[in-house]
Amino acid sequence: MQNLTLTWQSAGGAAVALYGGAYAAARVRRAGASAILREAGTLLALFALWQLVGRLSLMSNEHALDRARWIHRTELAFGLPDEASWQAAVTPYPALIKLANYYYASMHFTVMIGVLLWVFLRHRERYAWVRTTVVVTTAVCLAVQFLPVAPPRMLPENGFVDVAAEYGQSVYGATVGGVVKAAQLSAMPSVHVAWCVLVAVAVVRVSKSPLRWLMVLHPVLTITVVVVTANHFWADGLVAVAILALTYAGQRTVARRQARRAGDVPAVGERERLAVQG
């Protein structure tokens, strides 16, 4: 599988160009075009930052494998299912492995972009909430990823297999001179898991259609895929979901404080006084 992703330099350059286009569109009073260009620039800027963090983490990669081994040992000590056994149950079925590799490589960005575009065009009043969640969650995940952690597929002695490389579907490519390429040591936490849960929550909360619950299949499939392809441990996903939950809690707290300042929601003491009077 050919890696068609942008480098951090090209993604960053494209983001700057889009921001410039957004500014120019705003100057000629094309608010709609300006908003679309600005949001596209934000997504590319996030992608560039993700690529850059993966590259910078290589500066201290000597203990990345040790951290991965520690995570695996700790998970087993706490009684979590062994990811290697999940992968072993699927590896006898090449068609399933190939589908899992393809889902891992293609659906991460595709679904996120699709959901953001849908919210922007159909539910503009909810877009800021979704976009802020994406930006904050991704930024925190990237900050944690400055500490390099190897993915399970780099631990063959623990029973894992790099099935993407085995089937020629790796999005990372081969190492160069024995040096692992960027983003391969950014396994903790899993942005794949954070994003798949995020978009499912967004669709369920924003949409009114009874079919919205089908979106829950995306995180179920993604979590299964990142495990059977040995790209992430359970712990990677658990930390990512915890970061997402903290982001939601932070947004909720900020919204309540803003509402109180605006006089829309009584302060705690005022609410108690009104309750007594009622």
Protein Blocks (a to p, Z undefined) as FASTA:
>chain_A
ZZfbdcfklmmmmmmmmmmmmmmmmmnopaklmmmmmmmmmmmmmmmmmmmmmmmmmmmm
mlmmmmmmmmmmmmmmnopacfklmmmmmmmmmklmmmmmmmmmmmmmmmmmmmmmmmmm
mmmmlmmmmmmmmmmmmmmmmmmmmpccddfklmmknopacfklmnopafnbpaeehiac
ehklmmbccfklmmmmmmmmmmmmmpmcfklmmmmmmmmmmmmmmmmnopacfklmmmmm
mmmmmmmmmmmmmmmmmmmmnopaccfklmmmmmmmZZ
